């Protein structure tokens, strides 16, 4: 049984907007550093901070969320 593909999915720590949140955890918006607690099964959304006062940080196509390993 080949588990290499499964291992890749479980070790992934950076996600794009629209992907499904794999586990309950804190995630950080890569462009602006905003931290949010997200629940598994929901989708990663665009960061509201990037669209708010820090809109200048927003870069189309770079809407990425990274799982925070230790908070």
N, CA and C of each residue as an Amber inpcrd file, in Angstrom:
protein
   213
   0.8440000  -1.1890000   0.0000000   0.0000000   0.0000000   0.0000000
   0.8870000   1.2490000   0.0000000   0.6450000   2.1450000  -0.9300000
   1.4450000   3.3700000  -1.0510000   0.8300000   4.4630000  -0.1780000
   1.5590000   4.9050000   0.8570000   1.0630000   5.9430000   1.7600000
   1.7570000   7.2830000   1.5360000   2.6220000   7.3720000   0.5400000
   3.3720000   8.6160000   0.3270000   2.4560000   9.7860000   0.0430000
   1.3910000   9.5800000  -0.7290000   0.4490000  10.6530000  -1.0350000
  -0.2730000  11.0970000   0.2330000  -0.6540000  10.1390000   1.0780000
  -1.3220000  10.4690000   2.3280000  -0.3940000  11.2750000   3.2300000
   0.8760000  10.8800000   3.3110000   1.8390000  11.5950000   4.1420000
   2.0180000  13.0280000   3.6830000   1.9980000  13.2620000   2.3730000
   2.1120000  14.6200000   1.8420000   0.9520000  15.4680000   2.3160000
  -0.2630000  14.9300000   2.2930000  -1.4400000  15.6920000   2.6850000
  -1.4250000  16.0130000   4.1690000  -1.0020000  15.0840000   5.0020000
  -1.0090000  15.3290000   6.4330000   0.1230000  16.2550000   6.8700000
   1.1920000  16.3510000   6.0970000   2.3090000  17.2090000   6.4790000
   2.2050000  18.6090000   5.8740000   1.2060000  18.8380000   5.0710000
   1.0220000  20.1410000   4.4370000   0.7030000  21.1900000   5.4990000
   1.3030000  22.3670000   5.3740000   1.0380000  23.4110000   6.3660000
   0.6160000  24.7350000   5.7430000   0.6720000  24.8720000   4.4220000
   0.2590000  26.1040000   3.7470000  -0.9240000  25.7810000   2.8440000
  -1.9590000  26.6410000   2.9220000  -3.2090000  26.3830000   2.2190000
  -3.6590000  27.6170000   1.4520000  -4.3510000  27.3830000   0.3600000
  -4.8950000  28.4660000  -0.4580000  -6.3380000  28.7500000  -0.0550000
  -6.7740000  29.9700000  -0.3120000  -8.1590000  30.3380000  -0.0810000
  -9.0410000  29.4000000  -0.9030000 -10.0850000  28.8880000  -0.2690000
 -11.0030000  27.9710000  -0.9300000 -10.7660000  26.5150000  -0.5600000
  -9.5600000  26.1950000  -0.0860000  -9.2930000  24.8320000   0.3530000
 -10.0040000  24.5780000   1.6810000 -10.2060000  23.3070000   1.9910000
 -10.8750000  22.9330000   3.2300000  -9.8580000  22.8780000   4.3660000
 -10.2480000  23.4550000   5.5050000  -9.3980000  23.4470000   6.7000000
  -9.3080000  22.0030000   7.1910000  -8.0980000  21.4420000   7.2890000
  -7.9620000  20.0330000   7.6340000  -8.1530000  19.7050000   9.1170000
  -7.8480000  20.6660000  10.0030000  -7.9920000  20.4060000  11.4310000
  -8.1740000  21.7060000  12.1940000  -8.8500000  21.6070000  13.3310000
  -9.0150000  22.7700000  14.2030000  -7.6320000  23.2350000  14.6370000
  -7.3270000  24.4940000  14.3880000  -6.0090000  25.0230000  14.7520000
  -5.9690000  26.5240000  14.4840000  -4.8870000  27.1410000  14.9420000
  -4.6320000  28.5310000  14.6040000  -3.8730000  28.5640000  13.2870000
  -4.2660000  29.4870000  12.4250000  -3.6190000  29.6740000  11.1320000
  -3.2620000  31.1490000  11.0030000  -2.2070000  31.4220000  10.2390000
  -1.7550000  32.7960000  10.0450000  -1.8370000  33.1460000   8.5640000
  -2.3170000  34.3520000   8.2870000  -2.3630000  34.8530000   6.9120000
  -0.9220000  35.1840000   6.5110000  -0.4390000  34.5660000   5.4600000
   0.9600000  34.7500000   5.0610000   1.2850000  36.2030000   4.7000000
   0.4510000  36.9050000   3.9110000   0.8200000  38.2860000   3.5540000
   0.8510000  39.2670000   4.7210000  -0.1190000  39.1610000   5.6720000
  -0.2000000  40.2210000   6.6860000   0.0890000  39.7740000   8.1120000
   0.0850000  38.4650000   8.3850000   0.3760000  37.9850000   9.7270000
  -0.8210000  37.8820000  10.6550000  -2.0220000  38.1240000  10.1350000
  -3.2370000  38.0050000  10.9350000  -3.4340000  36.5500000  11.3550000
  -3.7150000  36.3150000  12.6550000  -3.9290000  34.9620000  13.1630000
  -5.4080000  34.7260000  13.4030000  -5.8670000  33.5240000  13.0440000
  -7.2600000  33.1550000  13.2720000  -7.3430000  31.6920000  13.6540000
  -8.3130000  31.3830000  14.5220000  -8.5950000  29.9920000  14.8530000
  -9.6580000  29.5250000  13.8730000  -9.3600000  28.4580000  13.1340000
 -10.2850000  27.9410000  12.1310000 -10.6550000  26.5100000  12.4720000
 -11.9110000  26.1590000  12.1610000 -12.4230000  24.8230000  12.4600000
 -12.3300000  23.9180000  11.2510000 -12.0240000  22.6550000  11.5000000
 -11.9310000  21.6480000  10.4400000 -13.2410000  21.5560000   9.6760000
 -13.1320000  21.3730000   8.3680000 -14.3060000  21.2190000   7.5170000
 -14.7980000  22.5160000   6.9020000 -14.3710000  23.6610000   7.4600000
 -14.7310000  24.9450000   6.8540000 -13.7250000  25.2270000   5.7380000
 -13.9370000  26.2940000   5.0120000 -13.0090000  26.6540000   3.9360000
 -12.1870000  27.8690000   4.3480000 -10.9580000  27.8920000   3.8720000
 -10.1230000  29.0740000   4.0770000 -10.7250000  30.2180000   3.2740000
 -10.9240000  31.3510000   3.9350000 -11.4940000  32.5350000   3.2850000
 -10.4270000  33.6060000   3.1420000 -10.7280000  34.6030000   2.3370000
  -9.8210000  35.7460000   2.2130000  -9.7050000  36.4280000   3.5700000
  -8.5350000  36.9150000   3.8700000  -8.2770000  37.5840000   5.1390000
  -8.9200000  38.9710000   5.1340000  -9.7830000  39.2200000   6.1160000
 -10.4500000  40.5190000   6.1910000  -9.4750000  41.6360000   6.5430000
  -8.4140000  41.3120000   7.2650000  -7.4260000  42.3380000   7.6080000
  -6.7290000  42.8440000   6.3420000  -6.4460000  41.9310000   5.4140000
  -5.8100000  42.3320000   4.1560000  -6.7040000  43.2790000   3.3570000
  -8.0190000  43.1120000   3.4970000  -8.9570000  43.9710000   2.7740000
  -9.3180000  45.2250000   3.5640000  -8.9540000  45.2570000   4.8440000
  -9.2630000  46.3970000   5.7000000  -8.1820000  47.4550000   5.6140000
  -7.7250000  47.8790000   6.7730000  -6.7460000  48.9610000   6.8210000
  -5.4090000  48.5820000   6.1990000  -5.1190000  47.2740000   6.1440000
  -3.8590000  46.8310000   5.5580000  -4.0490000  46.2900000   4.1490000
  -5.0100000  46.8230000   3.4170000  -5.3220000  46.3220000   2.0660000
  -4.1160000  46.3680000   1.1530000  -3.1630000  47.2500000   1.4390000
  -1.9780000  47.3640000   0.5840000  -1.1350000  46.0870000   0.6190000
  -1.3340000  45.2520000   1.6630000  -0.6040000  43.9900000   1.7750000
  -1.1670000  42.9060000   0.8670000  -2.4220000  43.1080000   0.4240000
  -3.0820000  42.0770000  -0.3780000  -2.4430000  41.9530000  -1.7540000
  -2.1240000  40.7390000  -2.1190000  -1.5700000  40.4330000  -3.4410000
  -2.4110000  39.3170000  -4.0420000  -3.1020000  39.6040000  -5.1310000
  -3.9330000  38.6030000  -5.7820000  -3.1540000  37.3400000  -6.0820000
  -3.7540000  36.1920000  -5.7710000  -3.1140000  34.9140000  -6.0140000
  -2.1760000  34.4760000  -4.9040000  -1.8960000  35.3640000  -3.9580000
  -1.0190000  35.0060000  -2.8410000  -1.7900000  34.9370000  -1.5280000
  -3.0690000  34.6330000  -1.6380000  -3.8880000  34.5110000  -0.4410000
  -3.6210000  33.1400000   0.1700000  -2.6650000  33.0850000   1.0660000
  -2.2520000  31.8200000   1.6550000  -2.4060000  31.8580000   3.1710000
  -2.7560000  30.7240000   3.7280000  -2.8430000  30.5450000   5.1630000
  -1.8520000  29.4640000   5.5640000  -1.1580000  29.6750000   6.6750000
  -0.2030000  28.6990000   7.1600000  -0.5990000  28.2690000   8.5730000
  -0.5510000  26.9830000   8.8050000  -0.8720000  26.4630000  10.1390000
   0.2490000  26.8480000  11.0900000  -0.1560000  27.3480000  12.2600000
   0.8140000  27.6990000  13.2930000   1.0640000  26.4460000  14.1130000
   2.2930000  26.0120000  14.1430000   2.6320000  24.7640000  14.8270000
   2.5590000  24.9120000  16.3380000   3.1590000  25.9270000  16.8800000
   3.1400000  26.1790000  18.3250000   2.7750000  27.6320000  18.5630000
   1.7670000  27.8340000  19.3390000   1.3410000  29.2070000  19.6100000
   1.8040000  29.6500000  20.9710000
